[in-house]
């Protein structure tokens, strides 16, 4: 029973009505949270992707604010929100699918309080995150491309970014005009080159074939590293959230059973914000190197439009240029962004669930 004496009847969590309300609650929560941190998100993307105009600001919180001030001076408030339209188009289905999937997977793996374990919380979170990424990843690539652009004379629109990615050249560039007109000379030139030069050409040819036959793949640059990074990120986030709530907010398992009416949950806004913030900080630290590699691969169409930028090459490039610190560039901004975003996201999710009687 709740404080007002009312209790909710047990709901069918696998009904279409419940799933729709659960997804809507998660989508709204994600949009509100992303809007709160949109300016920091723009700065973080510029840092992670090593945009040459903003590299000098990376590495400190002060630099993040200086970069934000530079954007504001040059493009105004809209510059700080560049790419946010694509963010909202992506984050609503992303958050809706993630939270809805977590509700469903949690119901399957942990139907009662007694069955809740940290391993199952982690598994449910990781599976929910991977499911949402699979369906919404192209929108993330579009958002990153819009945020990466620093040309003040031409602010990219959502549909312009789509067209740009779709039409990116993926052909193998000829070594010379004579090579392109004379196959024999091209063959001789290839044979005389070193083995280190021949390998990328083969990779480029393979990427060219894939991009030509399946242009949709251009919207999935960095997808493999994203899926891999989502396991520690979403898994750790939901693990911390569920564990801390069970320790500090929820009633003991003995007070409720799976067949009894469910007490109406209390919101505890301050506690939810605190738990969400801590969950965000821990999950960000665990998964941040994957995020840096993913950003580099996502903007690969701008830096290397003729080929697919793979894991190994991206990791080696980061390591050669900046060492291990390169995998944590922008982490300070990441904390500034992810901590309040996760806190607001989880809190709004709980509020929306109560409001929609989920």
Steps between C-alpha positions, in 0.01 A plus 500: 500500500613854426489794736154599371364151561472399136672215323528418135369170364759270353555594133571288196844633412500323162178659378519744208343775713766464769786482246379817321477696827837370615662603172339845504620559856856409404493712183386813681758445774777469242398817312484712816838372620670557163365853470644590840854408387483580126772772502744275685420219259604718205832589664568139596450377144743762368759383755450128443519528123813721528354786299810708411327827592443384858788264579681768702207522742485128576630354823343718768166625625617857446574414139147364465350828614739694275396285205136561583564873520674491160202323345263753655704797375518367144156346452287607795276278711396297197861392457495339843192304393633401158406141433242501782210447261661176390567422866131527589396297197742233615466520876124456521496158329837412658389574856152360436640169375769486770271555799217294353741215422643519851150476650430192289835329557486579871154340515637185333828471694383644833122458538525531880718698739655180629637422153676833455877460485778727378585264215140504379479878534817537293375253238161668472659843460753384241233323291270802518776735390607276210140468381448875491830565322420250226185687400620859542871503412470677159339798675801521731740514205295781343501692829878467537558624147281805563678579827847445349452768233656835599441690177324816617384581146307177454327341798403146393136400518376154586415411140820656368701275734308195376568592138866572572557163666308309234695660213845477654753374248602146573701426187867415493689817402742444210866559567529708184306588186707259298432220745128555470516485119752218473420186703837351422691793642273498802582135558874566463477790742322284756755222472788739546351656811576370844279252681392767745356700211330205331296398804305824535419496127346153541304624800383802305386282212300279735344804670425651161310188397303487824418871497394486135274199543368591845512879553312454829826369648635855493256575781649218709860621526625405846202271568707204622690705757174663609334166567808384691519821702130486578550185706705666778314833467136392520578192707689695765250786498196280563697285744591800716151646471325179600745412776497842666122530480456155653733595785369845583153558352301181460322309773629157607390208279304343785245781492377415151442195280462453127125429536407782738391850392798724434547800729511828309870595480631814662695743286786600737624764248818599686598139564426402140709791371790401724485131409467584131800734515720237665385234252584732212847579630592134550362384166669787314839411647459133410404558137667827399788359289243321283317828452813683383576227245138505386503877438817474294347225288173690457673804350716270288286589200636854521863413571519180290194496272651241267519214748370341817688615809543188714556435868868420480597798289299740715643369826856508363456856376376621837780317682774635269385860522399532866576177683258361759379852579356518151236246598378732774508833317190697590424280803464806721236635264357150493447513877349848476259363242429141599457552875212751479359328190480159668365652818224687315431203271440247780307749711274602211453132414376427849276809498350410161439140612305622798311755290408237239438229761768273356 
